């Protein structure tokens, strides 16, 4: 009975409309087809207190099959239900994690092949529907529960998946229909009033009426307040498809409208006003090999004040060198455009001959202030890295340096040692895989990697003696980063107390910055 009640609550069907008696004592390991009941299609409810309700809109009466598999071999029987255009409620409470993962991967493919959908509605419970059934989960409630912030739908979708046709824009009260082929750089759009008779001809009377009902329910919610958005108490929500490029342009236009104007930025000489006539910029990202044919390297900088002009003379504070930035670019997806001028708040990319690093400041000649650095996450995983082929030392060093300057990894070495063997630190282990792949594909270097037992990293801000004379606990190591800063890597938090106790005057800092 408990399982029946769970299913009834998940699908949003009143108790008196659900007559099937599900047997909770189903034999483990078997997929059994339960008694199929013809269920009426529930409408979108305005009651948002039940966040787990899934609204199902079907053109025909709905046949639901509950399955409780334990073996991967049961996947074929479940696929047969989907091919027969039946809605499947998949209960994986009795299924092992490995089998569950394989089943979900397989059934996602089956649902896609049938133009259907698959949605998780609770822990270990999924609903898989054929093409003639729409699942519309209460996404806004889910966001509010997970993020702890109220939401406001700025637009509302028409259809989902492959049947996504457009959105209703609440600010303009217009329907925006999209057309085009997936992968196009631009999608054609057509704007129509919600109540225009053409809409019913385009999407059908049933969908048109359902859309009107949904929009009316949206109007019963809270009003949009831009001040609340900027204060972090309200989150605007936009519907679109990056895969088909539908809805992306309206989102970007609204995003530009909502974003505040550029704010002043702190520097070592005080606050730099956005409206200051003197140009200044901050390098926040570096990307190597954006064009593999030319091995180019771009430094992305945000203009903090003044006006940027192409070919004008500027000053790189970190190196103390004057330079001319002759080919500044602005990028939108795969498109690049050379710009002649840019203003505070704009982001431009300039070719980097190897002098820029994340956190660098560029100003007009005569100004020598520095903007504050960008805090970075301390690495939690470490590995000793060296090149398999000693003849590729040059490529190894170049790849290590460039990838580290991008901020994808952090590299360290033992004080006084060379760079034939380095220690790489990352936040997540997947970064090791990305690092290995990029070194192999972009620089032609195969790597030896040996995991190290370190989990924490601290910067030495004050050292009472020579670094080599420090008393270190077991499992700790003294490291040096590419900026020459001394650090201590260790395995457990208790080591911090050991280090400060046995090295009076030693000061450590947790935060790293570039």
Phi, psi and omega per residue, in radians:
X1 nan -0.599 -3.138
X2 -1.094 -0.712 3.138
X3 -1.160 -0.665 3.094
X4 -1.078 -0.775 3.139
X5 -1.120 -0.676 3.104
X6 -1.070 -0.811 3.136
X7 -1.096 -0.724 3.137
X8 -1.078 -0.730 3.140
X9 -1.210 -0.672 -3.127
X10 -1.104 -0.724 -3.075
X11 -1.518 -0.268 3.077
X12 1.437 0.598 -3.110
X13 -1.842 2.287 3.099
X14 -1.039 2.706 -3.049
X15 -1.083 -0.683 -3.110
X16 -1.291 -0.173 3.094
X17 -1.685 0.019 -3.067
X18 -2.061 1.736 -2.979
X19 -1.748 -0.192 -3.057
X20 -1.295 2.358 3.092
X21 -1.696 1.778 3.105
X22 -1.394 2.408 -3.116
X23 -1.579 2.005 3.133
X24 -1.278 -0.226 -3.090
X25 -1.735 0.735 3.112
X26 -1.126 2.466 -3.139
X27 -1.148 2.174 -3.128
X28 -1.077 2.433 3.083
X29 1.610 -0.110 3.134
X30 -1.960 2.539 3.011
X31 -1.727 2.004 -3.059
X32 -2.050 2.372 3.063
X33 -1.481 2.084 3.128
X34 -1.464 3.014 3.102
X35 -1.040 2.158 -3.087
X36 -1.517 2.153 3.127
X37 -1.863 2.496 3.053
X38 -1.463 1.978 -3.041
X39 -1.865 2.426 3.029
X40 -1.210 2.643 -3.139
X41 -1.403 1.965 -3.132
X42 -1.244 2.576 3.088
X43 -1.549 2.917 3.135
X44 -1.153 2.136 -3.101
X45 -1.599 2.525 3.103
X46 -1.477 -0.178 3.131
X47 -1.369 1.902 -3.079
X48 -1.783 0.339 3.118
X49 -1.384 -0.492 -3.133
X50 -1.667 1.608 -3.001
X51 -1.253 -0.312 -3.094
X52 -1.565 -0.034 -3.141
X53 -1.212 2.325 3.059
X54 -1.952 2.099 -3.129
X55 -1.489 2.177 -3.108
X56 -1.991 2.106 3.094
X57 -1.907 2.036 -3.093
X58 -2.208 2.539 3.104
X59 -1.393 -0.345 3.117
X60 -2.220 2.980 3.056
X61 -1.101 2.624 -2.904
X62 -1.842 2.209 3.028
X63 -1.821 2.130 -3.079
X64 -1.966 2.342 3.112
X65 -2.107 2.209 3.082
X66 -1.673 2.228 3.120
X67 -2.197 2.576 -3.099
X68 -2.387 1.292 -3.031
X69 -1.374 2.784 3.031
X70 -2.234 -0.418 -3.119
X71 -1.996 2.645 3.103
X72 -1.159 -0.474 -3.138
X73 -1.086 -0.310 3.126
X74 -1.340 -0.095 -3.109
X75 -1.054 -0.637 -3.112
X76 -1.097 -0.717 3.140
X77 -1.136 -0.669 3.110
X78 -1.161 -0.720 3.111
X79 -1.068 -0.606 3.111
X80 -1.091 -0.679 3.089
X81 -1.085 -0.757 -3.131
X82 -1.162 -0.703 3.107
X83 -1.137 -0.440 3.079
X84 -1.503 0.211 3.084
X85 1.097 0.675 3.058
X86 -1.846 2.535 3.058
X87 -1.432 2.292 -3.079
X88 -1.972 2.236 2.954
X89 -1.722 1.992 -3.029
X90 -1.753 1.992 3.128
X91 -1.835 2.008 -3.073
X92 -1.934 0.415 -3.118
X93 -1.105 -0.592 -3.114
X94 -1.705 0.171 -3.047
X95 -1.815 2.424 3.118
X96 -1.151 2.762 -3.093
X97 -1.087 -0.724 -3.124
X98 -1.126 -0.796 3.117
X99 -1.154 -0.696 3.121
X100 -1.038 -0.764 -3.131
X101 -1.089 -0.760 3.141
X102 -1.169 -0.696 3.112
X103 -1.103 -0.775 -3.124
X104 -1.110 -0.756 3.107
X105 -1.046 -0.786 -3.115
X106 -1.169 -0.798 -3.070
X107 -1.257 -0.490 3.000
X108 -1.049 -0.736 3.100
X109 -1.143 -0.697 3.115
X110 -1.124 -0.772 3.131
X111 -1.067 -0.745 3.132
X112 -1.109 -0.747 -3.141
X113 -1.103 -0.480 3.126
X114 -1.702 0.223 -3.110
X115 1.018 0.498 3.127
X116 -1.726 -2.874 -3.113
X117 -2.407 2.744 3.045
X118 -2.344 2.273 -3.071
X119 -2.437 2.347 3.036
X120 -1.443 2.204 -3.098
X121 -1.948 -0.206 3.081
X122 -2.893 3.033 3.076
X123 -1.047 2.152 3.085
X124 1.143 0.340 3.121
X125 -2.314 2.267 -3.096
X126 -2.307 2.640 2.982
X127 -2.008 2.233 3.116
X128 -2.068 2.183 -3.050
X129 -2.111 2.642 3.029
X130 -1.365 -3.076 -3.023
X131 -1.152 -0.469 -3.059
X132 -1.533 0.166 3.140
X133 -2.217 2.262 3.088
X134 -1.783 2.304 2.998
X135 -1.850 2.147 3.093
X136 -2.177 1.669 3.137
X137 -1.302 2.741 3.132
X138 -1.356 1.363 -3.062
X139 -1.082 -0.688 -3.097
X140 -1.121 -0.737 3.080
X141 -1.104 -0.667 3.130
X142 -1.094 -0.747 3.104
X143 -1.120 -0.734 -3.138
X144 -1.107 -0.696 -3.134
X145 -1.218 -0.724 -3.075
X146 -1.328 -0.709 -3.055
X147 -1.653 -0.263 -3.116
X148 1.186 0.604 -3.100
X149 -2.484 2.467 3.109
X150 -1.226 2.726 -3.095
X151 -2.182 2.754 3.056
X152 -2.436 2.083 3.124
X153 -1.350 1.918 3.126
X154 -1.322 -0.448 3.016
X155 -2.505 3.032 -3.089
X156 -2.413 2.332 -3.026
X157 -1.360 2.618 2.948
X158 -1.873 1.849 -3.088
X159 1.442 3.060 3.133
X160 -2.627 2.831 -3.132
X161 1.079 -2.338 3.136
X162 -1.223 -0.281 -3.134
X163 -1.674 0.185 3.083
X164 -1.179 2.078 -3.034
X165 -1.963 -0.377 -3.089
X166 2.915 -2.945 -3.104
X167 -2.402 2.728 2.983
X168 -1.721 2.068 3.141
X169 -1.528 2.021 -3.036
X170 -1.265 -0.526 -3.112
X171 -1.247 -0.743 -3.135
X172 -1.628 -0.135 -3.087
X173 0.981 0.639 -3.128
X174 -2.106 2.550 2.969
X175 -1.549 2.295 3.124
X176 -1.953 1.873 3.094
X177 -1.567 2.407 3.135
X178 -1.976 2.535 3.066
X179 -2.524 2.685 -3.138
X180 2.507 -3.128 -3.114
X181 -1.791 2.434 3.102
X182 -0.942 2.337 3.138
X183 1.698 -0.154 3.087
X184 -1.153 2.562 3.120
X185 -1.179 -0.568 3.126
X186 -2.306 2.518 3.099
X187 -1.873 2.367 3.071
X188 -1.270 2.517 -3.128
X189 -2.383 2.717 3.124
X190 -2.395 2.252 -3.108
X191 -1.818 2.261 -3.107
X192 -2.422 2.552 3.055
X193 -1.150 2.546 -3.075
X194 -0.993 -0.671 -3.039
X195 -1.659 0.194 3.100
X196 -1.185 2.320 3.137
X197 -1.020 -0.415 3.116
X198 -1.061 -0.489 -3.073
X199 -1.077 -0.755 3.129
X200 -1.079 -0.622 3.099
X201 -1.196 -0.549 -3.078
X202 -1.410 -0.715 -3.036
X203 -2.060 -0.076 -3.114
X204 1.662 2.632 -3.077
X205 -1.143 -0.693 -3.104
X206 -1.103 -0.831 3.139
X207 -1.162 -0.636 3.120
X208 -1.094 -0.795 3.135
X209 -1.146 -0.692 3.105
X210 -1.093 -0.666 3.119
X211 -1.155 -0.728 3.101
X212 -1.069 -0.767 3.118
X213 -1.074 -0.772 3.138
X214 -1.088 -0.741 -3.128
X215 -1.132 -0.687 3.106
X216 -1.124 -0.676 3.094
X217 -1.166 -0.645 3.081
X218 -1.073 -0.648 -3.141
X219 -1.153 -0.319 3.122
X220 -1.419 -0.151 3.137
X221 -1.457 -2.881 -3.101
X222 -1.254 2.765 3.114
X223 -1.460 2.704 3.101
X224 -1.312 2.338 -3.138
X225 -2.363 1.897 -3.089
X226 -1.131 -0.571 3.102
X227 -1.117 -0.657 3.097
X228 -1.170 -0.624 3.083
X229 -1.095 -0.834 -3.101
X230 -1.223 -0.394 3.081
X231 -1.482 -0.083 3.115
X232 1.419 0.327 -3.138
X233 -1.848 -0.131 3.135
X234 -2.467 2.342 -3.125
X235 -2.014 2.071 3.027
X236 -1.236 2.497 -3.120
X237 -2.122 2.285 3.114
X238 -2.118 2.462 3.077
X239 -1.843 2.399 3.134
X240 -3.030 -3.091 -3.141
X241 -2.367 1.915 3.075
X242 -1.219 -0.473 -3.113
X243 -1.144 -0.761 -3.136
X244 -1.707 -0.059 -3.114
X245 1.193 0.362 3.116
X246 -1.598 2.247 3.085
X247 1.501 -0.069 -3.108
X248 -1.261 -0.792 -3.109
X249 -1.095 -0.819 3.071
X250 -1.025 -0.652 3.096
X251 -1.094 -0.801 -3.123
X252 -1.104 -0.671 3.117
X253 -1.124 -0.752 3.105
X254 -1.192 -0.645 3.108
X255 -1.053 -0.742 3.107
X256 -1.140 -0.633 -3.134
X257 -1.193 -0.622 -3.064
X258 -1.450 -0.492 -3.046
X259 -1.180 2.484 3.120
X260 -1.297 2.879 3.066
X261 -1.189 2.773 -3.131
X262 -0.966 2.446 -3.098
X263 -1.758 2.748 3.050
X264 -1.045 2.749 -3.101
X265 -2.253 2.440 -3.132
X266 -1.289 2.411 3.043
X267 -2.340 3.021 -3.113
X268 -1.226 -0.188 3.097
X269 -1.819 0.072 -3.099
X270 2.151 -2.838 -3.111
X271 -1.493 2.274 3.096
X272 -1.664 2.010 -3.097
X273 -1.241 2.393 3.132
X274 -1.009 -0.621 -3.060
X275 -1.588 0.210 3.052
X276 -1.116 2.419 -3.133
X277 -1.229 -0.333 -3.110
X278 -1.420 2.253 -3.138
X279 -1.215 2.438 2.975
X280 -2.654 2.613 -3.114
X281 -2.587 2.802 -3.059
X282 -2.272 2.186 3.126
X283 -1.438 2.080 -3.092
X284 -2.024 -0.172 -3.118
X285 -2.720 2.526 3.034
X286 -2.291 2.331 -3.127
X287 -2.288 2.080 3.118
X288 -1.632 2.694 3.023
X289 1.008 0.696 3.034
X290 -1.173 -0.540 2.990
X291 -2.095 1.752 -3.032
X292 -1.097 -0.450 -3.141
X293 -1.186 -0.493 -3.090
X294 -1.973 -0.041 -3.131
X295 0.903 0.757 -3.089
X296 -1.366 2.946 -3.093
X297 -2.571 2.110 -3.084
X298 -1.953 2.405 3.005
X299 -1.874 2.149 3.141
X300 -1.694 2.256 -3.119
X301 -2.271 2.523 3.071
X302 -1.747 2.215 3.122
X303 -1.332 2.141 -3.057
X304 -1.700 -0.459 3.136
X305 -2.773 2.781 3.042
X306 1.242 -2.861 -3.090
X307 -2.122 2.326 3.053
X308 -1.607 2.374 3.070
X309 -2.237 2.343 -3.139
X310 -1.087 2.431 3.106
X311 1.223 0.083 3.049
X312 -1.317 2.823 -3.118
X313 -1.555 2.271 -3.139
X314 -2.274 2.966 -3.020
X315 -2.145 2.191 3.081
X316 -1.620 1.875 -2.973
X317 -1.093 -0.762 -3.045
X318 -1.103 -0.639 -3.136
X319 -1.729 -0.250 -3.106
X320 1.243 0.411 -3.093
X321 -1.909 2.548 2.996
X322 -1.531 2.617 -3.077
X323 -2.670 2.840 3.024
X324 -2.105 2.245 -3.141
X325 -1.751 1.679 -2.950
X326 -1.582 -0.333 -3.092
X327 -2.274 1.048 3.097
X328 -1.215 2.458 -3.062
X329 -2.244 2.597 2.903
X330 -2.036 2.371 -3.041
X331 -2.015 2.419 2.983
X332 -2.345 1.831 -3.047
X333 1.012 -2.133 -3.120
X334 -1.593 0.000 -3.111
X335 -1.605 2.415 3.090
X336 -2.128 2.532 -3.141
X337 -2.476 2.214 3.052
X338 -1.277 2.270 -3.123
X339 -1.972 2.565 3.116
X340 -1.660 -0.430 3.137
X341 -2.666 2.733 3.119
X342 -2.689 2.808 -3.017
X343 -2.257 3.000 -3.121
X344 -0.923 2.287 -3.084
X345 1.755 -0.391 3.110
X346 -1.311 2.704 3.058
X347 -2.075 2.237 3.118
X348 -2.217 2.712 3.064
X349 -2.004 2.328 3.140
X350 -2.171 2.587 3.100
X351 -1.139 2.338 -3.082
X352 -1.932 2.001 3.096
X353 -1.383 0.143 3.137
X354 1.892 0.259 -3.101
X355 -1.818 -0.337 -3.077
X356 -1.555 2.605 3.005
X357 -2.400 2.764 3.090
X358 -1.085 2.308 -3.107
X359 1.732 -0.065 -3.126
X360 -1.260 2.709 3.133
X361 -2.057 2.357 3.056
X362 -2.090 2.283 -3.106
X363 -2.347 -3.120 2.969
X364 -1.402 2.666 3.110
X365 -0.967 2.414 -3.123
X366 1.759 -0.301 3.093
X367 -1.852 2.212 -3.032
X368 -2.229 0.509 3.103
X369 -1.455 2.838 3.117
X370 -2.169 2.365 3.006
X371 -1.338 2.701 3.101
X372 -1.123 2.611 -3.109
X373 -1.286 3.030 3.121
X374 -1.672 2.118 3.070
X375 -1.076 2.453 3.107
X376 -2.160 2.700 3.110
X377 -1.299 2.362 3.077
X378 -1.203 2.378 3.137
X379 -1.141 2.611 3.130
X380 -2.085 -0.101 3.126
X381 -2.314 2.388 -3.059
X382 -2.300 2.611 3.104
X383 -2.606 2.492 3.033
X384 -1.492 2.239 -2.989
X385 -2.192 2.396 3.039
X386 -2.617 2.801 3.141
X387 -1.432 2.417 3.087
X388 -1.179 -0.637 -3.138
X389 -1.804 1.916 -3.125
X390 -1.134 -0.310 3.122
X391 -1.307 -0.193 3.132
X392 -1.827 0.589 -3.128
X393 -1.062 -0.707 -3.115
X394 -1.096 -0.814 3.122
X395 -1.136 -0.646 3.125
X396 -1.069 -0.851 -3.125
X397 -1.146 -0.713 -3.134
X398 -1.123 -0.801 3.133
X399 -1.103 -0.784 3.118
X400 -1.024 -0.814 -3.086
X401 -1.131 -0.801 -3.067
X402 -1.208 -0.746 3.139
X403 -1.165 -0.643 3.091
X404 -1.155 -0.683 3.131
X405 -1.176 -0.424 3.052
X406 -1.269 -0.282 -3.108
X407 1.543 0.079 -3.134
X408 -1.260 -0.559 3.100
X409 -2.409 2.973 2.981
X410 -2.164 2.339 -3.108
X411 -2.001 2.512 -3.137
X412 -2.397 2.861 3.041
X413 -2.513 2.885 3.035
X414 -1.289 2.382 -3.122
X415 -0.946 2.259 3.124
X416 1.485 -0.139 -3.141
X417 -1.597 2.852 3.112
X418 -1.457 -2.937 -3.090
X419 -1.887 0.265 3.071
X420 -1.122 -0.508 3.099
X421 -2.379 2.174 -3.092
X422 -2.198 2.914 3.072
X423 -1.936 2.188 -3.119
X424 -1.841 2.308 3.090
X425 -2.044 2.389 3.136
X426 -2.393 2.860 3.109
X427 -1.453 -0.727 3.121
X428 -2.216 2.630 -3.054
X429 -1.150 -0.418 3.106
X430 -1.062 -0.501 3.120
X431 -1.108 -0.516 3.048
X432 -1.082 -0.764 3.140
X433 -1.117 -0.744 3.112
X434 -1.116 -0.729 3.136
X435 -1.077 -0.817 3.113
X436 -1.059 -0.769 -3.129
X437 -1.086 -0.790 -3.119
X438 -1.164 -0.682 3.105
X439 -1.111 -0.645 -3.129
X440 -1.323 -0.780 -3.034
X441 -1.433 -0.611 -3.056
X442 -1.684 -0.478 -3.068
X443 -2.126 -0.079 3.093
X444 1.183 0.551 -3.069
X445 -2.073 2.129 2.993
X446 -1.546 2.500 -2.990
X447 -2.044 2.575 2.816
X448 -1.648 2.295 3.118
X449 -2.297 2.271 -3.141
X450 -2.225 2.068 -3.126
X451 -1.125 2.533 3.134
X452 -2.065 2.655 -3.015
X453 -1.415 0.178 -3.094
X454 -1.339 2.549 3.103
X455 -2.269 -0.298 -3.074
X456 -2.314 2.744 -3.121
X457 -2.482 2.357 3.096
X458 -2.299 2.489 3.097
X459 -1.569 2.327 3.082
X460 -1.440 1.962 3.137
X461 -1.670 -0.407 3.087
X462 -2.602 2.223 -3.093
X463 -2.141 2.145 -3.073
X464 -1.352 -0.142 -3.072
X465 -2.605 -3.068 3.040
X466 -1.132 2.476 -3.094
X467 -0.951 -0.654 -3.098
X468 -1.238 -0.252 3.137
X469 -1.633 0.007 3.124
X470 -1.141 2.492 3.081
X471 -1.541 1.963 -3.114
X472 -1.856 2.548 3.087
X473 -1.409 2.958 3.121
X474 -1.106 2.331 3.132
X475 1.512 0.072 3.097
X476 -1.813 2.726 -3.128
X477 -2.529 2.527 3.071
X478 -1.596 2.198 -3.081
X479 -2.191 2.873 3.085
X480 -2.345 2.310 3.135
X481 -1.584 -3.137 -3.048
X482 -1.257 -0.200 3.059
X483 -1.628 0.038 3.117
X484 1.513 0.101 3.127
X485 -1.376 2.489 3.088
X486 -1.580 2.422 -3.122
X487 -2.406 2.842 3.051
X488 -2.144 2.217 3.058
X489 -1.870 2.423 -3.106
X490 -2.672 2.991 -3.026
X491 -1.601 -0.614 -3.094
X492 -2.286 2.755 -3.111
X493 -1.108 -0.491 -3.115
X494 -1.089 -0.374 -3.125
X495 -1.146 -0.455 3.116
X496 -1.083 -0.802 3.103
X497 -1.074 -0.691 3.113
X498 -1.083 -0.796 -3.093
X499 -1.118 -0.804 -3.118
X500 -1.231 -0.526 3.132
X501 -1.251 -0.740 -3.070
X502 -1.599 -0.035 3.084
X503 -2.317 1.313 -3.122
X504 -0.973 2.336 -3.113
X505 1.628 -0.156 3.110
X506 -1.327 2.255 3.123
X507 -2.118 2.314 -3.106
X508 -2.117 2.562 3.105
X509 -2.148 2.483 -3.123
X510 -1.445 -0.730 -2.996
X511 -1.334 2.414 3.016
X512 -1.917 2.624 3.086
X513 -2.558 2.729 3.106
X514 -1.978 nan nan
